[in-house]
């Protein structure tokens, strides 16, 4: 099976993150932590997502995200082949509105406070981590 890691950034239609849960749902579908893993970061209306998994699942996620009316300006930042996904969870890093947003996410999505320490714990050193750290 061929695996890859994709990172992209975009903006939500709202700066408070009310539109974030549907965006996370569009990326992972109903298979949270089955075919795709990753990290979604949200701050001040902007989103950065790192998705890892098999190429077919990544293409489906990208198509679903492009079709979202709640996400715009989606720009790819990284697309690299990987041996296996380094991330084995689905997590969301939030700078504000943590309670408001997290209550609308599925229970198996890990929510964390958006900071350098949390990003470093969830990623391996390299270009992907650098991009995610640059977001915060």
C-alpha positions as CSV (number, residue, x, y, z in Angstrom):
1,X,0.0,0.0,0.0
2,X,1.3,3.5,-0.9
3,X,1.2,6.1,1.9
4,X,1.6,9.8,1.7
5,X,1.5,12.9,3.9
6,X,-0.3,16.1,2.7
7,X,-0.4,19.5,4.3
8,X,-2.6,22.3,3.1
9,X,-3.9,25.6,4.6
10,X,-7.1,27.5,4.0
11,X,-9.6,29.7,5.8
12,X,-13.0,29.1,7.3
13,X,-16.1,31.2,6.6
14,X,-16.1,32.2,10.3
15,X,-13.3,33.2,12.6
16,X,-14.8,31.5,15.6
17,X,-14.5,27.9,14.3
18,X,-18.2,27.0,14.2
19,X,-17.5,25.6,10.7
20,X,-14.5,23.6,11.8
21,X,-16.3,20.3,12.8
22,X,-17.9,19.9,9.4
23,X,-14.4,20.5,7.8
24,X,-12.9,17.8,10.0
25,X,-15.8,15.5,9.2
26,X,-15.2,16.1,5.4
27,X,-11.6,15.2,5.7
28,X,-11.9,12.0,7.7
29,X,-15.4,10.9,6.7
30,X,-16.9,8.4,9.1
31,X,-13.6,6.5,9.4
32,X,-11.8,8.5,12.1
33,X,-8.5,6.9,12.6
34,X,-9.1,4.0,10.2
35,X,-7.8,5.1,6.8
36,X,-6.5,8.6,7.6
37,X,-4.7,10.1,10.5
38,X,-3.7,13.7,11.1
39,X,-3.7,17.0,12.8
40,X,-5.9,20.0,12.1
41,X,-4.8,23.4,13.5
42,X,-7.2,26.3,13.8
43,X,-6.6,29.9,14.8
44,X,-8.4,33.1,14.0
45,X,-10.4,31.7,11.1
46,X,-7.4,29.9,9.5
47,X,-6.9,26.2,9.2
48,X,-3.9,24.0,8.5
49,X,-4.3,20.3,8.1
50,X,-1.8,17.5,7.9
51,X,-3.3,14.3,6.6
52,X,-1.5,10.9,6.5
53,X,-2.7,7.7,5.0
54,X,-3.1,5.7,1.8
55,X,-3.2,7.7,-1.4
56,X,-6.8,6.7,-2.2
57,X,-8.1,8.0,1.2
58,X,-6.1,11.2,0.8
59,X,-7.5,11.9,-2.7
60,X,-11.0,11.3,-1.3
61,X,-10.3,13.7,1.6
62,X,-8.9,16.4,-0.7
63,X,-11.9,16.1,-3.0
64,X,-14.3,16.4,0.0
65,X,-12.5,19.4,1.4
66,X,-12.4,21.2,-2.0
67,X,-16.2,20.7,-2.2
68,X,-16.8,22.3,1.2
69,X,-18.5,25.7,1.1
70,X,-17.1,26.4,4.6
71,X,-13.5,26.2,3.6
72,X,-11.9,28.5,1.0
73,X,-8.5,29.4,-0.4
74,X,-7.2,25.8,0.1
75,X,-3.5,25.9,-0.8
76,X,-1.3,22.7,-0.8
77,X,1.9,23.1,1.1
78,X,3.4,19.6,1.1
79,X,2.8,16.3,-0.6
80,X,5.4,13.6,0.2
81,X,5.4,9.8,0.2
82,X,5.9,8.1,3.5
83,X,6.6,4.6,4.6
84,X,3.7,4.5,7.1
85,X,1.7,7.2,8.9
86,X,3.6,8.7,11.8
87,X,0.5,10.0,13.3
88,X,-1.9,7.3,14.7
89,X,-4.7,9.6,15.9
90,X,-6.9,12.4,14.6
91,X,-6.4,15.5,16.6
92,X,-7.3,19.2,16.5
93,X,-5.2,22.0,17.9
94,X,-7.2,25.1,19.0
95,X,-6.0,28.5,20.1
96,X,-9.4,29.8,21.3
97,X,-13.0,28.6,21.6
98,X,-11.8,25.2,22.7
99,X,-15.0,24.2,24.6
100,X,-17.3,25.6,21.9
101,X,-15.6,23.7,19.0
102,X,-14.7,20.5,20.8
103,X,-18.3,19.7,21.9
104,X,-19.2,19.4,18.2
105,X,-16.3,17.0,17.3
106,X,-16.6,13.2,17.5
107,X,-15.4,11.8,20.9
108,X,-12.4,10.0,19.4
109,X,-10.9,13.2,18.1
110,X,-8.2,14.5,20.5
111,X,-8.3,18.2,21.2
112,X,-5.3,20.1,22.4
113,X,-4.2,23.6,23.1
114,X,-2.3,25.0,20.1
115,X,1.3,25.4,21.2
116,X,4.8,24.4,20.1
117,X,5.1,21.6,22.8
118,X,1.9,19.9,21.7
119,X,2.9,20.0,18.0
120,X,6.3,18.5,18.7
121,X,4.8,15.7,20.8
122,X,2.5,14.8,17.9
123,X,4.9,15.0,15.0
124,X,8.3,13.8,14.0
125,X,11.1,16.2,13.1
126,X,11.1,17.4,9.4
127,X,9.3,19.5,6.9
128,X,5.8,18.7,8.1
129,X,6.6,19.7,11.7
130,X,8.2,22.9,10.5
131,X,5.1,23.9,8.5
132,X,2.8,23.1,11.5
133,X,5.0,25.1,13.9
134,X,5.0,28.0,11.4
135,X,1.3,28.1,11.6
136,X,1.3,28.9,15.3
